[in-house]
């Protein structure tokens, strides 16, 4: 058992330590614009899968509790984009008004934006819930507790 507030090597409390942790790693969180570009992979259709609205039976099949089908690669060769909630570098601002035109993240104090994922999607909520499958689905992050990078941290 770990005492509350204890700092473990390779683990960061998201709100306070994430920026410091990211400075040590050889990668960065994408801005919302970068995430959207990667998820859509050049598509101009309603969803990255096309313009066709999925029917309720298809949604029920795709999101039943028994099985899940892993998303294949998009045109950029990225697999499962948006399958899980993905943290972005941008701070949460409802809507896109005032977003930088050059894809830089919106910075400031406050929670970060989460893109993708359909954690709030339950097929029995109704057929219009398919809208949550759009790449534009975004959330204010609230439920992440820790980050454990998949790469070794440099020595202290």
N, C-alpha and C positions, 0 to 999 in steps of 0.2 A: 504494500500500500504506500502511496505517496502522499505526503502532507499537502493540504491545500496551499496553493501559491508557490510550491517548490519548483525550482527551475531544473529541468532535465536537459542534458546535452542532446541537441537535435530536436527538441520540442520547444515551441514558442506559444505563449499566450497571444492569440491573434491580434487583439486590439493594441496591446502595448509593444509587442516585440516583432511583429511581422516585418516592418520596414527594415529593422536592424538585421534580421535573419536574411532577408532577400539580398542585402548588400554583400553577404558572404557567399552567395550562390552564383553559379555561372548562367543563370537565366533570370527572367523577370516576368511578372504578371502582365498579361496583355491589357491594353486599353480596351474599352468597350468596342471602339471602332475596329481595332485589330481582331478582337474575338469575332465580331460580326463578319468581317471579311473572310476569316479562316473558316467559320461555320458555313457560310453560304457558298464559298468556293467559286465565285463568279456567277452564280445563278441570279436571275432576275425574276423568278417566278414567286408565287405567293409563299411557298415554303421551299426549302432546299430540295424537297422531293418532287416538286412540280406545282401546278396550279389546282390540282384536283383535291377537293375537300374529302378527307377520309370519312367513311360512314361509321355509325356507332358500333356495328358488329365488328368492324376491323379494329376499332379502338379497344373494344373489350378483348379481342384476341391478342392484340399487341401488349396490353397492360394487365393481363390476368396475373394472379398471384403464383401460378404454377410454373410458368416458363417465361423467359425473356429471350429475345433475339438480339444479339449484339449488332449495333449499327455498322454497316460496312464503310469502306473508305469513300470520301467525297472526291471531287475532281482534283483536289490538291493532295490526295493521298492521306488525308487525316481521317482516322477512324473514330467513331463514337463521339463526334463533336456535339456537345449539348446533351449527352446522355445523362450526365450528372451535373449538379450545380457546380459552376466554375467561377472562382473568385477573379475579379478584374482589378486593375490598378485604380480605376476611377472611384472617387467617392460617390455615394448615392445621391442623386438628384432626380426627382420624379421628372420623367420626360427628357427630351434631348435639346431643349432650348439652350442656346449658349454653348453647346459642345464645340470644342476646337475643331476647325476644319482640317487640320493636319494630322488627326488621329492621336494627338497627345492625350493622356488621361486627364480628367478633371481632378484637381487635387484640392485638398483642404482637410479640415477636421470633420470627422463623422464616419459612419460605417461605409464600407466598400460596397460596390455593386456586385451582385451575383448574376451570371447569365446562364442560360440553358437549364437543363434539368426539367423534369415535370413532377417534382416532388409534391406539388399541390394538385396534381391531376388524378382524379378518381373517376373512372369511366361512368359510374352511376350518377355523377353530378349532372349529366345531360350532354347532348350531342355537341353543343357549342363549346364545350371544354376543349375541343380539338384546337382552338385558337392558342392554347397554352403550348402547343407543339411548335409554334412559329419560333424562328431564331430570335425574334424580338422579345421573347419572354425574359423578363428581368425582375430581380428582387433586390430588396435592401437586405444585406447580410445580417443575420441575427443569431444563427444557431451554430456557427462554427466555434469549436473550443480550442483546437490545436492544429498545428501543421507539423507533419513529420516528413522532411524531404527524402526523396529516394536516392539522393546522392550523398556521399560522405561530406561532412563539414570539414573545413580546413582546421588544422591544429590551432589551439589557442595561443 
